Amino acid sequence: MPFTLGRGVGAATAAAALVLPLALATPASADPKPAQLINSVVASAVKQHLQKFQQIANANGGNRAAGSPGHDASRDYVASVLKKAGYQVTLQQFDFPFFSENSPAVLQRTAPSPKTYAGEEDFTIMTYSGSGDVTAAVQNVDLVLPPGAPNSSTSGCEAADFAGFTKGSIALMQRGTCSFQEKAENAQAAGAAGAIIFNEGQEGRAELLNGTLGEPTVTIPVVGTTFAAGQELAAAGTVARIKTDTTSAVKTTHNVIADSKWGDPKKVVHLGAHLDSVPDGPGINDNGSGSAAILEVARTLGKIPTRNKLRFSFWSAEEFGLLGAEHYVANLSAQELANTKLYLNFDMIATPNYALKIYDGDGSEGDAGPAGSDEIEKLFENYFKGIRQKYVGTDFDGRSDYGPFIEAGIPSGGLFTGAEGIKTVEEQKMFGGTAGQPYDACYHQACDTIANINDKALALNTGAIAAAAVTYAYATKLPGEGRRATARTAAASVASTSGTHAPSHGLTR
């Protein structure tokens, strides 16, 4: 029998303990009972949404990536459920740079002696590389061997570096002062058939170079390598083969934004989750789980009057660097920003080898969120305490859609159950599962299917999300009111890591 939560005494007790101290008040025309509302959101209904997402992926090439038919079908399903629940639904359109690797890249030396380089060990494809299968002489472009001072090489940074370059050759360049995009564009303009960019060579800059060209401006194959591989390929008389099979293009996608018809429009309680998967899989935990949970909370609360306005957003292109949430926040007016009183983010809430993680609003795990984020953290802590469930904190590290909201100074929080990180012995004692293993061994892979969902984690987090939504929908005082900052403390920390969740995101230079 699957684990369920939402109708037991524990959830009701947690709801009462959570809501009453926060001065819950209701409109005179309505008298909702908080525990009853929270208990009406059940994990079995969330699982049905997940099954729908799986069906959509199955019918659309195995994924629901932004810009793909699978994402469009997911968008339409979510919008339909929300409209039936009484929400005003907006499809916010934006363009974004799409990239997928359709088959594994190849890098080989064919002369003077054959050698095949190992993918993800010796070399990796540069994000936004073009496609091609090229065998040609390798031509060095202004290399510094042995390497000089860190970040000093100007290899490939200027058109003059390609004086005398033989068209049709493979350009071999070194990491340094300019972006990988500039290097690749200069090589392409000089007639290169492909490009190899290797790490600079000093201590800390010799490992595999995993980079991005930033946008789809290059059509030739481009790979990054370790310093050792690059140094080998720099030998006189080297001929190499590069094979890449990619889709790299500007595509159009949509955020789905749903506004309740109830509540004060100057007090917006915003819940969000990204709807898109990576191109490599259906994304049922990442992040069908968060999307399905807030969809069911929205469906349940849609026709019930509230004091504050509820907004539910389903972001697109998160997997390409939080692009949907960034687009949304960047296009808010000053008044709309002021009206947004808090943002709650739910990304991967049903990880198979899970830990229950609450985002750290008070700074005890790292950098604090904007004023009021500590109150959001406390709300989730109180909920889990009320059902006698252990939890741990997790830092705002910029890896999900809360990043743009934090940068805008909006109190933020949310829940997370782990991605590619390794579960600790202490977490095994608290939550079960297996220490020393990834939280989600199917993270960003084709096996992130409906079978990759932990029903207990899904149910526990669904209850917590429902409790937060109900609490803030009726609260007379919302987190941070009277002490809201205009920007986050140590905002640069999040800015520097924002988007690292995305498989397409990497070093730019």
Residue, then its C-alpha position, 0 to 999 in steps of 0.5 A: m500500500p503506498f504511503t499517503l498523507g493528508r487525512g490523518v491526525g498527524a497532518a491535522t495537528a501540524a496544520a493547526a499548530l502551524v496556522l494559528p500562531l501565524a494569525l490566520a484570518t479569513p474573509a467574512s464570507a467564508d469560514p474555511k477550516p485550515a486543517q481540512l483544506i490542507n488534508s484535502v490535498v492528497a498525494s494520490a492526486v499528485k501521482q495522477h498528474l505525474q502519470k500524465f507527465q510520463q504519458i506525455a513524455n512517452a508520446n513525445g520522444g521520451n522528454r518534456a524539454a523546453g521548446s519541444p513537443g513534450h513541453d508544449a503538451s505538458r504546458d497545455y495539460v497544466a493550463s487546462v487543469l488550472k483553467k477548470a479550477g477557476y484561475q486566470v491563466t497566462l502563457q508567457q512567451f519568450d525565446f531561449p537558446f536551446f541545445s541538446e546532444n543527440s548522440p555521444a561526441v567522438l574525439q580521436r587522433t588518427a595520425p601520427s598514431p591512433k588514439t581515441y579520447a574518452g568522453e567526459e574524461d578526456f573531452t566533452i562537447m561544448t554546449y551550443s556546439g554545431s554538428g559535424d563529422v570532421t577529420a582534418a589536420v590540427q593547426n595550433v592557434d597562438l598556444v602558450l606551451p608550457p603554460g604561462a600565468p593563469n588566465s593569460s593565454t590570448s589563444g584564438c581571441e583575435a582574428a589576427d591569431f588566425a593569420g596563415f590559418t589553413k581553411g578546413s583544418i581543426a583549430l586547436m586553442q587554449r583557455g585564457t582571457c576571452s570567452f569560448q564563444e569568441k574563440a569558436e566564432n573566430a575559428q569559424a570565420a577563419g574557415a576552421a572545420g572544427a575547434i578544440i579548446f583545451n584547458e590552460g595547464q596550470e595547477g587548478r586549470a589542467e582538468l577537463l574543460n566543460g564549457t559553453l559557447g553561451e548561445p547558438t552562433v557556431t555551426i562547426p563542432v567544438v569540444g573542450t579537453t583536458f590540458a594533457a589531451g590538448q598538449e598531445l594534439a598540439a604535436a606536429g603532424t597531428v590529424a584528428r577526428i571530431k564528431t558531434d551530433t547536436t541541436s543548437a538553435v533559438k526556440t520559443t517556449h512559455n511559462v504558465i502563470a495562474d492567478s486566483k480570482w480571489g484575494d488582495p492583488k497587492k499581497v501576492v503569495h507566489l508558488g513555483a516549480h519548473l515544468d521542463s525536463v532535460p532533453d535526455g529524459p522525461g523529468i518525472n522527479d526533476n521536476g514533474s514532482g514539484s510541478a504536479a504538487i503545486l498543480e494539485v494544491a492550485r486545483t484544490l484551492g482554486k474556487i475557495p475565497t482567500r485573503n491574499k492572492l495566490r499565484f502559481s507558476f510553471w517555469s520553462a527553460e529552467e534546465f537551460g539556466l533558470l531562463g523562464a523565472e529570470h524572464y518573468v522577474a525581469n519583466l515585472s514592474a516595480q509595483e508588481l515586484a512590491n506586490t509579490k510578498l513571497y516566493l516558494n520554490f519546489d524542485m525535486i520533492a520525491t527523490p528516491n534516496y531522499a532527504l527532506k531539505i528546507y531552504d535556509g532562509d536564516g543563513s544557518e547553512g550559508d547565505a541568508g535569503p531576503a528579510g522574511s525568508d527566515e519566517i518561511e523556513k520556520l513555517f516548514e520546520n513547524y509543519f514537519k515538527g507537527i507530524r514528528q518528521k525530521y528534516v535538514g537545511t539546505d543552502f540557497d546555492g542558485r541552482s533553481d528558480y528561487g534565484p531571480f526572486i532572491e536577487a529581486g529581494i523577495p522573501s523566498g523558501g521551499l523544499f528539496t529532496g536532493a539531486e546528484g549529491i551523495k546521501t550522508v550517514e546521518e541522513q540515512k539514520m534520519f530518512g532511511g535509504t542508502a548512505g554513500q549513494p546519490y540521492d537521485a541516481c537517475y538525475h538528468q537521465a532517461c531513467d527519471t521516470i514514474a518509477n523514480i518517484n519516492d511516494k513517501a517523500l512525495a506525500l510528506n512534501t505535498g502536505a507541507i506545500a499545502a500547509a504553506a499555501v493555505t497559511y499564506a493565503y489567509a495570513t494577515k501578516l506575511p513574511g518580511e512585511g515591515r522589514r523587506a530588503t531591496a536586495r539579498t545579502a551576499a547577492a553576488s553569491v547566488a548570481s555567481t552560481s545561478g543556473t548550475h542546475a542546468p546541463s547546458h550551463g558551464l564555464t564560459r571562458 
